[in-house]
Amino acid sequence: MITASTSRQILRAWRLHSLFLLACGLVLSCGGGRSGELGDGSLEDSPAPRRVLMDEAVVAVAAGGFHNLAITASRCVYGWGSAACGQI
């Protein structure tokens, strides 16, 4: 798990997709998205970063093979992507 610093963006990468946690709490993703792991509401791959659909600031992210998790400032945990093996 990685947490955001006050002035840097944080990168969390897995085999086929990557997450970027910005200091402002915004999460971006790119790479393979056919299982919904980009979190933008699509099932498409994207070589360019896309905004993950989150309603509040994120303080930490973790990337799995085909899924991701995020913890918000209010301590809520969100997951997105594949749940084929009960990941989410």
C-alpha angles and dihedrals in degrees: 000000000000128000128208121255121215097254110019139069118239124218124208114183134186129178100285107013141032136212127210118200110197123206090247090062097256118136123211127186139190140172128052114013107163092117094046094261093137089067095217096114095260134102094218134109117245127194089192122066116264128194115258110230103248126147097208141034116287122219101183139017136191127193125212130184096277103355141053139206131207134188118209130213088259090056096252117144120220129186133189139174130049122002094177091125098031095269094141 
